[in-house]
Amino acid sequence: MKSYYQILDVEATSTSEQIKRAFRRRAKELHPDVNRDLGDTVEDMQRLIRAYETLIDPMRREEYDRRMMILRPEVRFDYRDFLRSRPEDNEFQSRLVFYDLLHRNEDEALELYDRLCGRDGFDLRAHLDREDYMDCAYLLAEEYERRGEYDRAFRLLTSIIDFELEKPYFRHFFAEVTEKLRTLVCFRMPVAMHAEDVIVRIDEVLTLDLGHKELAFFLKKGAELYADIGDAATANAYLKRGLELDGKLPGTKKLRDRLASLHPV
């Protein structure tokens, strides 16, 4: 697959003016009066326009280069300073959060994200495109989990999962996202939070359209937590639902014995 630079026939170090000239030249070459093969011409022109619109915009070009791991030896401007130049612009600041996370400036990224969340009506999803939002939210969730801010990590992860289930982006990496949510809710939160609060998060997870085995695992954890607070009836109900979803749900014998001792027949 050709890169956008190859499509425009320019170097990765090309200036904006060189990109504009290359676009005009290539557009003329693809004009129907010059190229009679209209079927290929239409597709080529669409690719050319996408390449031009990406490389002519400094922010989009920076992101494209990052994604494609294109290194431009001549730094034309400091992208971070460029983003920082508009502190009141939510889009620029959202991009700065993502940029800092990608460049190992986690403290600055979280500090800025916290400030942005304090602004009226701020929503990170409104200021990044869908894929960048999902990547950024995952990195934020990792950092919040690492710092013990589990509920903030939870909110970000469930938002990512909603987006993924709506339209796949992570695809085969999605297993890592759901595994992180499982670890967070079923192992980290119970150590740091009251059982009732963790159960509320589990109930939220159960509204997500995850696979049966995944939901069964959360149901079993919910049953364990209800057992912790002495509610054997609800614990049994959760365990029953979990087994209906996954008849081979592991670790249930010990839980059943425990529930029997709480509510002897």
C-alpha positions in Angstrom: 0.0 0.0 0.0 1.4 3.4 -1.0 1.9 6.0 1.7 0.2 9.4 1.3 3.6 10.8 0.4 4.0 8.3 -2.4 0.5 9.1 -3.6 1.4 12.7 -3.9 4.9 11.9 -5.1 6.6 14.1 -2.5 9.2 13.5 0.2 8.4 13.1 3.9 10.3 16.4 4.4 8.2 18.4 1.9 6.8 21.7 2.9 3.1 22.6 2.7 3.8 24.6 -0.5 5.5 21.6 -2.1 2.5 19.4 -1.1 0.1 21.9 -2.7 2.0 22.0 -5.9 2.2 18.2 -6.0 -1.5 17.9 -5.5 -2.3 20.3 -8.3 0.1 18.5 -10.6 -1.3 15.0 -9.8 -4.9 16.2 -10.0 -4.3 17.4 -13.5 -2.8 14.1 -14.4 -5.9 12.3 -13.2 -8.3 14.6 -15.0 -10.7 12.6 -17.3 -9.4 14.7 -20.3 -6.0 13.2 -19.7 -6.8 9.8 -18.2 -9.6 8.0 -20.1 -9.8 5.1 -17.7 -12.5 6.7 -15.6 -13.0 3.8 -13.2 -9.4 3.9 -11.9 -9.3 7.7 -12.1 -12.2 8.2 -9.7 -10.6 5.9 -7.1 -7.1 7.4 -7.6 -8.6 10.9 -7.2 -10.3 10.0 -4.0 -7.0 8.6 -2.6 -5.2 11.7 -3.8 -7.7 14.0 -2.0 -7.4 12.0 1.2 -3.7 12.2 1.1 -3.7 15.9 0.4 -6.2 16.8 3.1 -4.2 14.8 5.7 -0.7 16.1 4.8 -1.7 19.8 4.3 -3.1 19.9 7.9 -0.2 20.1 10.4 -2.0 18.3 13.2 -3.4 15.5 10.9 0.0 15.2 9.3 1.7 14.8 12.6 -0.8 12.1 13.6 -0.4 10.3 10.3 3.4 10.3 10.6 3.1 8.9 14.1 0.7 6.2 13.0 2.8 5.2 10.0 6.1 5.7 11.9 7.4 8.1 9.4 10.4 10.1 10.7 11.0 13.5 9.2 14.5 14.6 10.0 13.8 18.3 9.6 11.5 19.4 12.4 9.5 22.3 11.1 7.8 23.2 14.3 7.4 21.9 17.8 4.0 20.1 17.7 3.6 20.1 21.5 4.2 23.9 21.7 1.8 24.3 18.8 -0.9 22.5 20.8 -0.1 24.3 24.0 -0.5 27.7 22.2 -4.3 27.5 22.5 -5.0 26.7 26.2 -8.7 27.6 25.9 -9.3 25.4 22.8 -10.7 22.1 23.9 -9.8 20.3 20.7 -6.1 21.4 20.9 -5.9 20.5 24.6 -7.5 17.1 24.0 -4.9 16.4 21.3 -2.2 17.5 23.7 -3.5 15.0 26.3 -3.2 12.2 23.7 0.2 13.5 22.5 1.7 13.6 26.0 0.4 10.1 26.7 2.1 8.8 23.6 5.3 10.6 24.5 5.6 9.3 28.1 4.5 12.6 29.7 1.8 10.8 31.7 1.8 13.2 34.7 1.3 16.2 32.4 -1.4 14.4 30.4 -3.4 13.4 33.5 -3.1 16.8 35.0 -4.4 18.5 31.8 -7.2 15.9 31.4 -8.3 16.6 35.0 -8.4 20.3 34.3 -10.4 19.8 31.1 -12.9 17.5 32.9 -13.6 20.5 35.1 -14.7 22.6 32.2 -18.5 22.9 31.6 -19.7 20.2 29.2 -16.3 18.9 28.3 -16.3 15.5 26.7 -13.1 14.1 25.2 -15.1 12.1 22.6 -16.2 15.4 21.1 -12.7 16.6 20.4 -10.9 13.5 19.0 -11.9 11.3 16.1 -13.3 7.9 17.1 -10.1 5.9 16.8 -7.9 8.5 18.5 -10.4 8.7 21.3 -10.4 5.0 21.9 -6.6 4.9 22.0 -6.4 7.9 24.2 -9.1 6.6 26.6 -7.3 3.3 26.9 -4.0 5.0 27.8 -5.8 7.2 30.3 -7.4 4.1 31.8 -4.1 2.4 32.2 -2.6 5.4 34.0 -5.6 5.8 36.3 -5.5 2.1 37.2 -1.8 2.3 37.9 -2.4 5.2 40.2 -5.3 3.5 42.0 -8.0 5.7 40.6 -10.1 2.7 39.7 -13.5 4.3 39.1 -12.0 6.8 36.5 -10.3 3.8 34.7 -13.7 2.0 34.8 -15.6 4.8 33.2 -13.1 5.1 30.4 -12.9 1.3 29.7 -16.7 0.9 29.6 -16.8 3.9 27.1 -14.3 2.2 24.9 -16.2 -1.1 25.0 -19.4 0.7 24.0 -17.6 2.2 21.0 -16.0 -1.2 20.1 -19.3 -3.0 20.2 -20.9 -0.4 18.1 -18.2 -0.7 15.4 -15.0 -2.8 15.8 -11.6 -0.9 16.0 -9.4 -2.9 18.4 -10.6 -6.1 16.8 -8.3 -9.0 18.0 -6.8 -6.6 20.6 -10.3 -6.2 22.2 -9.6 -9.2 24.3 -6.9 -7.1 26.1 -9.5 -4.4 26.8 -12.0 -6.8 28.3 -9.3 -8.5 30.3 -8.3 -5.2 31.7 -11.9 -4.4 32.7 -12.2 -7.9 34.3 -9.0 -7.4 36.3 -10.1 -3.9 37.4 -13.6 -4.8 38.5 -13.1 -8.3 39.8 -9.7 -8.1 41.5 -8.6 -4.5 42.0 -11.8 -2.8 43.0 -12.9 -5.4 45.6 -9.6 -4.7 47.5 -10.0 -1.0 47.5 -13.8 -0.4 47.6 -16.9 -1.5 49.5 -18.5 -4.6 48.1 -21.8 -2.7 47.4 -19.9 -0.2 45.3 -18.2 -2.9 43.3 -21.6 -4.7 42.7 -22.9 -1.4 41.2 -20.0 -1.5 38.7 -20.6 -5.2 38.0 -24.3 -4.5 37.2 -23.2 -1.8 34.8 -20.9 -4.3 33.0 -23.8 -6.7 32.8 -25.6 -4.2 30.5 -22.7 -4.4 28.0 -23.1 -6.8 25.1 -20.1 -9.0 26.0 -19.8 -12.7 25.4 -21.6 -15.2 27.6 -18.4 -16.5 29.2 -17.3 -13.0 30.0 -20.6 -12.0 31.6 -20.7 -15.3 33.5 -17.4 -14.4 35.1 -18.7 -11.0 36.3 -21.9 -12.7 37.6 -19.8 -15.2 39.6 -17.8 -12.3 41.1 -21.1 -10.6 41.9 -22.3 -13.7 43.7 -19.1 -13.8 45.7 -19.5 -10.1 46.8 -23.2 -10.7 47.8 -21.9 -13.6 49.8 -19.4 -11.3 51.5 -22.2 -9.0 52.7 -24.4 -12.0 53.8 -27.0 -11.8 51.1 -27.1 -15.5 50.1 -30.4 -15.3 48.1 -29.1 -12.7 45.7 -25.7 -14.4 45.6 -27.5 -17.6 44.5 -29.4 -15.8 41.9 -26.3 -14.3 40.4 -24.5 -17.6 40.4 -27.5 -19.3 38.7 -27.5 -16.6 36.0 -23.7 -17.2 35.5 -24.1 -20.9 35.1 -27.0 -20.4 32.6 -24.5 -18.5 30.5 -21.6 -20.8 31.0 -22.3 -24.3 32.3 -18.5 -24.8 32.8 -17.9 -21.7 34.8 -14.8 -22.4 36.9 -14.5 -22.0 40.6 -18.2 -22.5 41.5 -18.0 -25.5 43.8 -16.3 -23.6 46.5 -18.8 -20.8 46.1 -21.7 -23.2 46.3 -20.4 -24.7 49.5 -20.0 -21.3 50.9 -23.5 -20.3 50.0 -24.9 -23.5 51.4 -23.3 -22.6 54.8 -24.9 -19.2 54.6 -28.3 -20.4 53.7 -28.6 -24.1 54.7 -31.4 -26.0 53.1 
